[in-house]
């Protein structure tokens, strides 16, 4: 299950990086002296790409590597808490 979450988070990060690369590629192309409709198309691409692109899960949480690390961190914390509570309950039973 964790591998699926990791896969989606990695792909979300890659999509975000690809969107930034599209903006940079549109700006970096040799557009000086090209026909005006082509320049308008590039301006539209750049304006659209300037909007922050983030893949989200149900428009609720962004899907990225930092989200994955947060999920793993919280899962390990909860697991350690449950182990501690189990140990304390075993101590009270033996006493």
Secondary structure, 3 states (H helix, E strand, C coil): CHHHHHHHHHHHHHHHHHHHHHHHHHHHCCCCCCCHHHHHHHHHHHHHHHCCCCCEECCCEECCHHHHHHHHHHHHHHHHHHHHHHHHHHHHHHC
